[in-house]
Structure formats: structure tokens, C-alpha cells
Amino acid sequence: MSTTSEDVLVGVIGGSGLYDLDNLTFVKHVNPETPWGYPSSPITISSLPSGTRIAFLARHGAGHTLSPSAVPSRANIAALKSLGVRAVLAFSAVGSLREEMPPGTFALPTQIIDRTRGVRPASFFDASVVAHAAFGDPFANALVRWLAGPVRRALEDEGRGVKLVTDTCIVCMEGPQFSTRAESIMYRQWGGDLINMSVLPEAKLAREAEISYALIATVTDYDSWRPNSEVVTTAEVFKTLKANAVTSRHVAATILQELHEATLQGNILSEEVGSMQFAIMPRSEHQKQEDRDKLRYILPKYFSD
């Protein structure tokens, strides 16, 4: 595959505290209107020193105006896909359910437990066209494995002693309230290591759009499971959020050129490319053309007519 400096192959989604990236040259803002509406905020297109272009989207909007349940995830993923993005690196502030993952830890999850409550649209296929995407491995395994090395090197280079943990399971709860103590203890018993409010339906929609998706989870607190400790509060989260955001910017600035090149080569995209071909139920006379037209926006090769 050939590319030019105009191509945008990598998208970054910033979570709480991460509303922009450093060490990049601003190029322009774009705000695509998708069949599912506008994204959370205008997408910033910036260039690396090499000229490589990167797309950045603030998940919760400019100034953090959107709660997790209100994030227009379908529009976010569709807008990134419309720009040519093939790999998404998402950042999210999370709580820790494990003593050995203290605030300040960075993690690359490989599994998700879904505790959202059905109020968030979780599929592009919600009308007359039906599809059943494989989601046993909810993150792009090849991308996650690739990320471990560059992210760990970036953290070591920063010199703050931030630890990277891999192969973790993240619980996605509805919110916007934090967990009860009983819930937090239950999630630990289920095998959860981390907890947040944002990874779903983002990961599901990326899979349906055939985008490779990985999450860098940045721990801000211990949630509410620890006996004889205060429960998690926003004030406690903010103590660590700023430092984590600085480290996240350093990681992004360090690895984005390398991630673009790996995406260009295509090896880290092997699982997602073509994955929806046999997930979509065969066309019938009952499928509505307007539904197929919407899906063409994200999957043109399957809905070209």
C-alpha cells in the first residue's frame, strides 16, 4: 500500500484529562457529518515531524461536556473511518481493582466485561441489515502485542518509573456514578483488573468498522474495593489525572510515527481487515436501501450497490 503525507492512517482518542497531543504541528480541524451525526468534537489533524498526519478526537468533547453514556461513539468511529483511519489508539482513565496496579500504572487490556445497561447504541447494524461481529477477543491482538514494546520503551524513556501491565481485563460500567463497594468487590471476584466507563461500545463499533483498536488504560485510583479506605471520588481521581495525561502525551509523541509505519505495513491489521465479510447476514428483499446506504459509509466494499 502506498501513502502520502495527506493520508491519515492512525487515529487517537483521548479520554478524561487528555484533550490534545503535544509535539505535533496543527494542520486543520475537520468535523464530518456521518449518518450517525457529528463526532464528540471536531477532529484535529496534526502532522509529525516527518509530515505523517495523525487524527485526534476528544472522546468527551471540548471541555469535557459529554458523560460516558452520552458519547456519540458511532459518529466518532464512523468519522475516523471516513478519514482513512485504520488503527485507533484510545486512552482512558481507569480505576484499579488490583493492589499491584497502583495509581499511575499504565495497562494494555486484552479482555472486557460489559456492565453497561443498553442505553448506548452499540452497533452500526441496528435496523434491517443484521451482522454478528466476532468479539471473543475485543481488542486487536496484533496491535496490542505490537504496542507493548514501544509503549514500555516510551515509559522508560520518560524516566518517571511508570509501570506498564499487559494482559489485563477491564470492566466497563455505565456510570456516571462510581461503583459501590459491593460492586467493586464483585468485579474483582469476576476477574476484573481495571474499571472504566468508556471502552464500550467504542471497541465493538471499531470491530464492526474493521478498524484495529487498542486501549491504553491509565490508572487514577483504586475504585472502592479496598477495606478501611476511602471510596473513589472525583477529587481523588484528579490527583493523578494530570500526571497521567502528561505521560500519555509523551507516549503518543514517542510512538505515533512507529505506529503509522506499522499500520502502513499492514501486519498489525491482519485480524480486522475483511473480518465483517461473513458476519453480515445475506442480502434479502427485506433490507432497506437507506440502511445499506448508511452502512456504505463505514464498509463501502460490502455495500457498494
C-alpha positions as CSV (number, residue, x, y, z in Angstrom):
1,M,0.0,0.0,0.0
2,S,1.3,3.4,-0.9
3,T,0.8,6.5,1.2
4,T,1.4,10.3,1.2
5,S,1.6,12.9,3.9
6,E,-2.1,13.5,3.3
7,D,-3.1,10.0,4.4
8,V,-4.4,9.6,8.0
9,L,-4.0,6.0,9.0
10,V,-3.8,6.4,12.8
11,G,-6.4,7.9,15.0
12,V,-6.0,8.8,18.7
13,I,-9.0,9.0,21.0
14,G,-8.3,11.0,24.2
15,G,-10.1,10.3,27.4
16,S,-10.5,12.2,30.6
17,G,-7.6,14.7,31.0
18,L,-6.3,14.1,27.6
19,Y,-7.8,16.7,25.3
20,D,-4.9,17.3,22.9
21,L,-1.5,16.0,21.9
22,D,2.0,17.6,22.3
23,N,4.9,17.8,19.8
24,L,2.6,17.8,16.8
25,T,2.1,20.6,14.2
26,F,-1.6,21.6,13.8
27,V,-2.9,21.2,10.3
28,K,-6.6,21.6,10.4
29,H,-9.9,20.7,12.1
30,V,-12.5,18.6,10.4
31,N,-16.0,17.8,11.6
32,P,-17.5,15.1,9.3
33,E,-21.3,14.7,9.4
34,T,-21.8,10.9,9.5
35,P,-25.1,9.0,9.1
36,W,-25.0,8.8,12.9
37,G,-24.4,12.5,13.5
38,Y,-21.3,14.5,14.3
39,P,-18.4,13.3,16.4
40,S,-17.9,14.3,20.0
41,S,-15.8,17.3,18.9
42,P,-14.1,18.4,15.7
43,I,-11.2,16.1,14.9
44,T,-7.7,17.7,14.9
45,I,-5.4,16.7,12.1
46,S,-1.8,17.2,13.0
47,S,1.5,16.3,11.5
48,L,4.5,14.6,13.0
49,P,8.0,16.0,12.1
50,S,8.1,13.6,9.2
51,G,4.9,15.0,7.7
52,T,2.9,12.0,8.7
53,R,-0.7,13.0,9.6
54,I,-2.5,11.9,12.8
55,A,-6.2,12.4,13.7
56,F,-7.0,13.2,17.3
57,L,-10.5,13.1,18.8
58,A,-11.5,14.2,22.3
59,R,-14.0,11.5,23.4
60,H,-15.8,13.7,25.9
61,G,-15.9,16.8,23.7
62,A,-14.1,20.1,24.0
63,G,-14.1,21.0,27.7
64,H,-15.4,17.5,28.8
65,T,-19.0,18.2,28.2
66,L,-20.2,14.7,27.5
67,S,-20.8,12.0,30.1
68,P,-19.7,8.4,29.1
69,S,-23.3,7.4,28.4
70,A,-23.8,10.4,26.1
71,V,-20.6,10.0,23.9
72,P,-21.7,9.6,20.3
73,S,-19.4,6.6,19.7
74,R,-20.9,5.6,16.4
75,A,-20.3,9.0,15.0
76,N,-16.8,9.0,16.4
77,I,-15.8,5.7,14.9
78,A,-17.5,6.5,11.6
79,A,-15.9,9.9,11.3
80,L,-12.4,8.4,11.9
81,K,-13.1,5.7,9.3
82,S,-14.2,8.3,6.8
83,L,-10.7,10.0,7.1
84,G,-9.0,6.7,6.2
85,V,-8.1,5.7,9.8
86,R,-7.2,2.0,10.0
87,A,-5.9,1.8,13.6
88,V,-7.2,3.6,16.7
89,L,-5.1,4.1,19.8
90,A,-7.5,5.1,22.6
91,F,-6.6,6.4,26.0
92,S,-8.8,6.1,29.1
93,A,-8.6,7.0,32.8
94,V,-9.4,3.9,34.8
95,G,-9.8,2.6,38.3
96,S,-7.7,-0.3,39.6
97,L,-9.1,-3.5,41.0
98,R,-5.7,-4.9,42.0
99,E,-3.3,-3.8,44.7
100,E,-0.4,-4.4,42.4
101,M,-1.7,-1.8,39.9
102,P,-1.5,1.5,41.9
103,P,-2.5,4.9,40.6
104,G,-0.1,6.0,37.9
105,T,0.1,2.5,36.3
106,F,-0.4,2.1,32.5
107,A,-2.1,-1.0,31.2
108,L,-3.0,-2.7,27.9
109,P,-6.2,-4.7,28.4
110,T,-7.0,-7.7,26.3
111,Q,-10.4,-8.6,27.7
112,I,-13.6,-6.7,28.6
113,I,-16.5,-7.4,31.0
114,D,-19.6,-5.5,29.8
115,R,-21.6,-3.8,32.6
116,T,-23.2,-1.1,30.5
117,R,-27.0,-1.2,30.5
118,G,-28.2,-0.9,26.9
119,V,-28.6,2.8,26.8
120,R,-25.7,3.3,24.5
121,P,-26.2,2.4,20.8
122,A,-23.7,-0.4,20.5
123,S,-23.9,-1.4,16.8
124,F,-24.0,0.1,13.4
125,F,-26.3,-2.8,12.4
126,D,-29.4,-1.8,14.3
127,A,-32.1,-1.8,11.5
128,S,-32.9,-4.0,8.6
129,V,-29.3,-5.2,7.9
130,V,-28.1,-7.6,10.6
131,A,-24.5,-8.6,11.4
132,H,-22.9,-10.6,14.2
133,A,-19.3,-9.5,14.6
134,A,-16.8,-11.8,16.3
135,F,-15.9,-10.2,19.7
136,G,-14.2,-13.0,21.7
137,D,-11.0,-11.0,21.6
138,P,-12.4,-7.5,22.0
139,F,-9.1,-5.7,21.2
140,A,-6.9,-6.1,18.1
141,N,-4.5,-8.7,19.4
142,A,-1.8,-8.0,16.8
143,L,-1.9,-4.3,17.6
144,V,-1.9,-4.8,21.4
145,R,1.1,-7.2,21.1
146,W,2.9,-4.7,19.0
147,L,2.2,-1.8,21.3
148,A,3.7,-3.4,24.4
149,G,7.3,-2.9,23.3
150,P,7.1,0.8,22.1
151,V,4.9,1.8,25.0
152,R,7.2,0.2,27.6
153,R,10.2,1.9,25.9
154,A,8.4,5.3,25.9
155,L,7.6,5.0,29.6
156,E,11.2,4.0,30.4
157,D,12.5,6.9,28.4
158,E,10.3,9.4,30.3
159,G,12.1,8.3,33.5
160,R,9.2,8.6,36.0
161,G,9.1,4.9,36.8
162,V,5.6,4.4,35.3
163,K,4.9,0.6,35.0
164,L,3.2,-1.0,32.0
165,V,0.9,-4.0,32.7
166,T,-0.3,-6.3,29.9
167,D,-3.0,-9.0,29.6
168,T,-5.5,-7.3,31.8
169,C,-9.3,-7.5,31.9
170,I,-11.2,-4.2,32.1
171,V,-14.8,-3.8,33.4
172,C,-16.9,-1.2,31.5
173,M,-19.7,0.1,33.8
174,E,-22.5,2.5,32.9
175,G,-21.8,5.4,35.3
176,P,-21.7,8.3,35.6
177,Q,-21.6,7.3,39.3
178,F,-18.7,5.3,40.6
179,S,-19.1,1.7,41.8
180,T,-20.5,0.7,45.2
181,R,-18.1,-1.2,47.4
182,A,-20.1,-4.4,46.9
183,E,-19.9,-4.0,43.1
184,S,-16.2,-3.3,43.2
185,I,-15.5,-6.4,45.2
186,M,-17.7,-8.4,42.9
187,Y,-15.7,-7.2,39.8
188,R,-12.5,-8.4,41.4
189,Q,-14.1,-11.9,42.0
190,W,-15.1,-12.0,38.4
191,G,-11.5,-11.5,37.3
192,G,-11.6,-7.8,36.5
193,D,-8.4,-5.9,36.9
194,L,-9.4,-2.4,35.8
195,I,-12.7,-0.5,35.5
196,N,-13.8,2.4,33.4
197,M,-16.9,3.8,31.7
198,S,-15.7,4.4,28.1
199,V,-14.3,1.3,26.3
200,L,-17.7,0.2,25.2
201,P,-19.3,0.5,22.8
202,E,-16.2,2.1,21.3
203,A,-14.4,-1.3,20.9
204,K,-17.4,-3.0,19.4
205,L,-18.0,-0.3,16.9
206,A,-14.3,-0.3,15.8
207,R,-14.6,-4.0,15.2
208,E,-17.7,-3.6,13.0
209,A,-15.9,-0.8,11.1
210,E,-12.9,-3.1,10.6
211,I,-10.6,-0.7,12.5
212,S,-7.9,-2.2,14.6
213,Y,-8.5,-0.9,18.2
214,A,-6.4,-0.9,21.3
215,L,-6.7,0.9,24.7
216,I,-4.0,2.3,26.8
217,A,-5.6,2.4,30.3
218,T,-4.1,4.9,32.8
219,V,-4.9,4.2,36.4
220,T,-6.1,7.1,38.5
221,D,-7.5,5.4,41.7
222,Y,-8.2,2.1,43.4
223,D,-12.0,2.2,42.9
224,S,-13.9,1.3,46.1
225,W,-12.9,-2.3,47.0
226,R,-10.1,-1.7,49.5
227,P,-11.2,-2.2,53.1
228,N,-10.6,0.7,55.5
229,S,-10.0,3.1,52.6
230,E,-12.0,6.0,51.3
231,V,-14.2,5.3,48.3
232,V,-13.2,6.7,44.9
233,T,-14.1,10.4,44.4
234,T,-13.5,12.8,41.5
235,A,-11.2,14.8,43.8
236,E,-9.0,11.7,44.2
237,V,-9.0,11.0,40.5
238,F,-7.8,14.5,39.7
239,K,-4.8,14.0,41.9
240,T,-3.3,11.5,39.4
241,L,-5.2,12.5,36.2
242,K,-2.8,15.4,35.3
243,A,0.4,13.4,35.7
244,N,-1.1,10.5,33.7
245,A,-2.1,12.9,30.9
246,V,1.5,14.3,30.7
247,T,2.8,10.7,30.4
248,S,0.1,9.8,27.8
249,R,1.2,12.7,25.7
250,H,4.8,11.6,25.9
251,V,3.9,8.0,25.0
252,A,1.8,9.2,22.0
253,A,4.6,11.6,20.8
254,T,7.1,8.8,21.1
255,I,5.3,6.0,19.3
256,L,3.0,7.6,16.7
257,Q,5.5,7.6,13.9
258,E,6.4,4.0,14.5
259,L,2.7,3.1,14.8
260,H,1.9,4.8,11.5
261,E,4.7,2.8,9.8
262,A,3.5,-0.5,11.3
263,T,-0.1,0.3,10.2
264,L,1.2,1.1,6.7
265,Q,2.9,-2.3,6.5
266,G,-0.4,-3.9,7.5
267,N,0.8,-6.7,9.7
268,I,-1.0,-5.3,12.8
269,L,-4.2,-5.0,10.9
270,S,-4.4,-8.7,9.8
271,E,-7.3,-9.7,12.1
272,E,-9.7,-6.8,11.3
273,V,-9.3,-6.5,7.6
274,G,-12.1,-8.5,6.0
275,S,-13.5,-9.6,9.3
276,M,-17.0,-8.4,8.6
277,Q,-17.4,-10.1,5.2
278,F,-19.0,-13.2,6.6
279,A,-20.5,-11.5,9.7
280,I,-23.2,-9.7,7.6
281,M,-26.3,-11.7,7.0
282,P,-27.0,-12.3,3.3
283,R,-29.0,-9.6,1.5
284,S,-32.7,-10.1,1.2
285,E,-35.6,-8.1,-0.2
286,H,-36.4,-7.0,3.4
287,Q,-33.3,-5.0,3.7
288,K,-34.0,-1.3,3.3
289,Q,-31.8,0.6,0.9
290,E,-31.5,3.5,3.3
291,D,-29.9,1.2,5.8
292,R,-27.5,-0.1,3.3
293,D,-26.6,3.4,2.3
294,K,-25.7,4.3,5.9
295,L,-23.5,1.2,6.2
296,R,-21.7,2.1,3.0
297,Y,-20.2,5.0,4.9
298,I,-18.1,2.6,7.0
299,L,-18.0,-0.5,4.9
300,P,-18.1,0.6,1.2
301,K,-16.7,-2.7,-0.1
302,Y,-19.7,-4.7,1.3
303,F,-22.4,-2.1,0.4
304,S,-21.2,-0.8,-3.0
305,D,-24.6,-1.0,-4.7
